[in-house]
């Protein structure tokens, strides 16, 4: 295989990754009291203002492995308006993206008082994102190929996410459409054979309920489904989260998440027979809420026969609730109740 062929294949694979990962990737960080990072309608939905910081690193034994950092803040303005903002940086080998989102949410309260939670929320986020692809060092310095561009190609663009959330007592449901605007990024030079679709839409839906066993223990099963419009790829998460109330100021929580792709990828280990495998992850997570602080850790392990690395995916989340905390809702609803 010559260098030009290798370069074209690299661009095609990179373009496919970039198309599927426009905006903030959806990992398991939403399980660490970080729903706003996925669903814009949750901006200002809680009885406290929130700051959440995340840092994710994959495959410590692989150079230039994927990593993601994000910081977000959301808060309530008045009785019905929520505002929020997100900044993030996502890197994967020679591809990277940085961006910022600003969110407006509107909350309709059907509850007469704090004894029963019944709230329908709408949210819209506007994002500015810059995508980079680093082509430096790919060419042969002895026999350079004019097709290969020895530079970092960049393009910036805007997009929008819209969504709605419904919180009713211990039940909740969310639906978000990400990247609703048609967008084609010009990060690949026109003299390459790579073409990118302008359809980057992704759909994310989740549903869950909290079951209270007694004053100390509760269980929250939930599911999350996401699908991309252009590539028709989809996956689901099945989650179980357990809470243990130690006292009025401290809550321990943890659980397990299972993610499975609904689309198989073909591969061959011996060069003759073709097999099919579906991407799947197991993610245990653990955390604690103490007064206004929250710390969470997740570890994801890819359970497939063919993997790039046996190393796992590590993520830390740090949170702080600020401002005047309103009266708690009279329900086991951690997403909207803060200590």
N, C-alpha and C positions, 0 to 999 in steps of 0.2 A: 504494500500500500504506500503510494507516494505522499509527499508532504501536503500537496494541494488537496488530495482526497481526504487526508486526515483533518485538515483545516475545515473543509466543507462539512464533514460529519460532526466535528466539534460544534460548529455554528448551528447546525440543525438541532442537535441535542440541547444546546444552550438556549436556543430560541423556544423549544418546547417547554423547558423548565421555566423560562422567564414568563411565557404566556400563562402557565398554570399558577404562577406564584405572584402575579401582580398584586400589589398592596401587601397587607400584613398577613402572613400565613396563619392558618388556624391550627394551633397545636392544642395542648391540654391545659394552657394557662387559664382558661375560663373557669376551671374547677378550683382555682385559688382565689375565689371571690373577685373575679376580674371579668365579669360579663360584658362590661362596656367595651372592652377591647375587641369583642366580636359583634355585639349588637348595639348600634347607636341609640336605640330607643331606651336603653338603660341609663343614659346620662341623666344624673340627678334623680333617679328613681328611688334611691335609698333615703333613710332618715338622717344620713350624715353625708358630708362632702368627702370625696375619696381621692387619694393619690396612690397609684400603683406603678412600681418599677419592676421590670422583668429582664433577666439575662439568661439566654439559652445557648448552649454549646453542644455540638454533636461530634462524636468520634474523636476523642482526644488523641488517638493514635494515627489520625489522618491529617496531612497538611492541607491547609485552606478548607477545612471542613465547614459545613454550614453553621452559622451563628446568627443570633437575633437579639437585639436589645430594644426595649420600648419603655416609654414613660407616658403615663396618661393621668389626667385629672378630670373629674366631673363633679358637678355641684348643682344644687337647686337654687333658682332665682324666683322668689315668690312662691305661690301655691302650686303653680302648674307648669312652670318653665324650667327646663334643665339645660345646662350648657356643659361642654366638654372639649378636651383637646388631647391629641396624641402625637407624639414624635417617635420615629422608629428608624432603625438601621438593620438591614437584612443582607447578609453576605453568603454566597455559595460559590467557592472557587473563584473564577474570573468574572462572575456576575454579582452585582450588588445593587441595592436600591435603598434610598433614604427618602423619608417623606414626613409630612405633617398633615393631620386632619383636624378640622374644627367642626363641632357638632351642636345642633339645636334639637331639643326634644320637647315634646308637649305631653303632659300627663293629665288624663281625665280621671278624676276620682268619683267613683260611684258610691263610695263608703259614706255613711252618715257620721261616723266617728272612728277612733282608732281601734275599736273592738273588732271590726271586720275589714279585711283588706280586699278591695275590689278596684283595680286600677288598670286602665288601658293606656298605653304609651305609644307615641309615634316619634321617630327620630330620623334625622337626615344629616349626613356628614359630607363635607366637601374636602377633597384631598389634593395636595400638590406633591408629586413624586418625581424623583430623578432616578433613571435607570442607567447603569454603567456596565460596559463589557470591556474587559482588559485584554487586548490582543497583543500586547507587548511580549516579546520573547518567543513567539510561536514560529517565527521564520528562521530559516537556516542562514546564519551570518556569512557563511562562505559562498553559498549560491542562493541569494535572496529571490523570492518569488514575488512579482509585482502584485499578485492577487491579494497577498497577505498584508494587511495594514498594521504597521508597528505603532499602535497608539491606543489610547483609551477612548472609546466612542461613548457619547453621552446623549441623552434626550430627556427632557422634562415634559410633564403633561399633567392635566387635571382629571379628576374623576369624582364620582359621588356614590355613596352608599345610602340606602333607605331601609327602614325596618319598622316593625311594630312588636310590642311586648304586651303580654297580659298576665297580671299577677292577681290571683284570686285565692285568698287564704293560703293554704300550703301548696297550691298548684301554681305552675307558671308555664308559659309558652312564649317562644320567640321566633320571629321569622325576619331574615335580612337578605336583601339583594345587594351584592357588592359589585362595584365597577359597572354601573348601569349605563355610562356614556360610551359610545363607540370610540375606541382609541387605538391608533396604530403608532407604535414607538419606532423612531428612526435611529435605533442604536446599531443597526447593521447597515453597512455601506450598500448602496444600490447596485454595485457590480458583483455582489454575491448572490447565489441562488436562493437565499433565505427570504421567505415571505411570511409575514405575521398577520393573523386575522385581527380585525379591529373589534371582535367580540370577546371581551374579557369577563363577561358576567359570571358570577358565582352565587349560588343560593345556599343559605345556611338556615336550618330550622332545628329547634331544640324544644324538648318537653320534659318536665320533671315534677316530682312531688316529694314533700318531706313528711315522713311518718314519725310521730312522737311515741316512744315506748313508755317513758316516764319523764320526770323532771330533769334527768341527767343524760339520757340517751335518745338519739334520733337518727333516722336513716333516710338518705336522699338518693333514690334511684333516678337516673335521667338518661336520655338519649340525645344525640346530635347527629344530624344528617347534612352533608354538604355535597354539592354537585356543580360542575362547571358546564356552561352552556355549549361552548364551541367544541370541546373535546369529548363531551358526554361521559366524563369520568365522575365517579361518585364514591362515597365512603360513608360509614356510620360509626359512631362511638356509642358504646354501652357502658354506663358509669354507675358506680355505687359509692356513695360518700357517707361516712359515719361521723357523728358529732358527739362529743363528750363534754358536758358542762361541768367544769371543776368548781367554779363559783360564779358570782355575778360579773367578775372581771375577766375570767379566763375560760376559753373554750379550745379544746383539742379537736382536731379533725383529720381525717385521712380516708383513703379508699383505693379503689382500683378502676382503671379505665381500659377498655379494649377497643381498638380501632381496626377496622377491616375494610379494605378496598373492595368494591363490588365489580371491579374490572381486573381481569387477569393480564399479566405481562408474560410474553413468550420468551423462553431462553433455551439454550442448549449447552450442556456441560461437556459432551463428547464430540460436538460438531456434526452429529448425524441426527439424533432424535431430538424432537422439539417438545419441551415441557411448558407448563403454564403455572404461574403462582400468583396469588393475590396478596398484596401488601398487608401486613398486620403488625400491630404494636400492642404490647402490654405496658401500661403505665401506672405503677403505684405512686401515690402522692401522700404527703404528710404536711401538717401545718398547725399553727397556733394563733389564736387571737387573744391579745392581752391588752385590756383597756382600749386605746385607740390604735394600737399597733397590730400588724399582721405579718407573719413570716411563713412562706410555703416553699416546699421542694418537691419536684417531680422528676422521676427517672423513667425514661421510655426505652424499652428493649424491642428490637425488631426481630420477630419470630418468623423467619423464612429460611428456606434451604440455601438460597443464594443471596448473600449480603455483601456490601462493600467492606464492612468492618464489623467485628464482634463487639466493639465499644458501644456504649449506650448514649442516650440523649439526656443531658442534665439541664435542669432549669431551676432558677431561684426567683422567687417573687417576694417583694417587700412592699408593704402597704401601710398607709397612715390615714386615719379618718380625722378630719379637721373641721373647725367651725362649731357652731352650736348644734348639738345633736337633738333632734326632735323626739317627741315621745314615741316609744316603740309600738309597732303594731302588735296586737294581741293574737299572734300566730307564730308557728315555727316556720319562719320565712327568712333565712339568713341573708338572702340577696338584698333585701330592703331593710332589715333590722341590723343595726350596729350596736356595739356595747356602749 
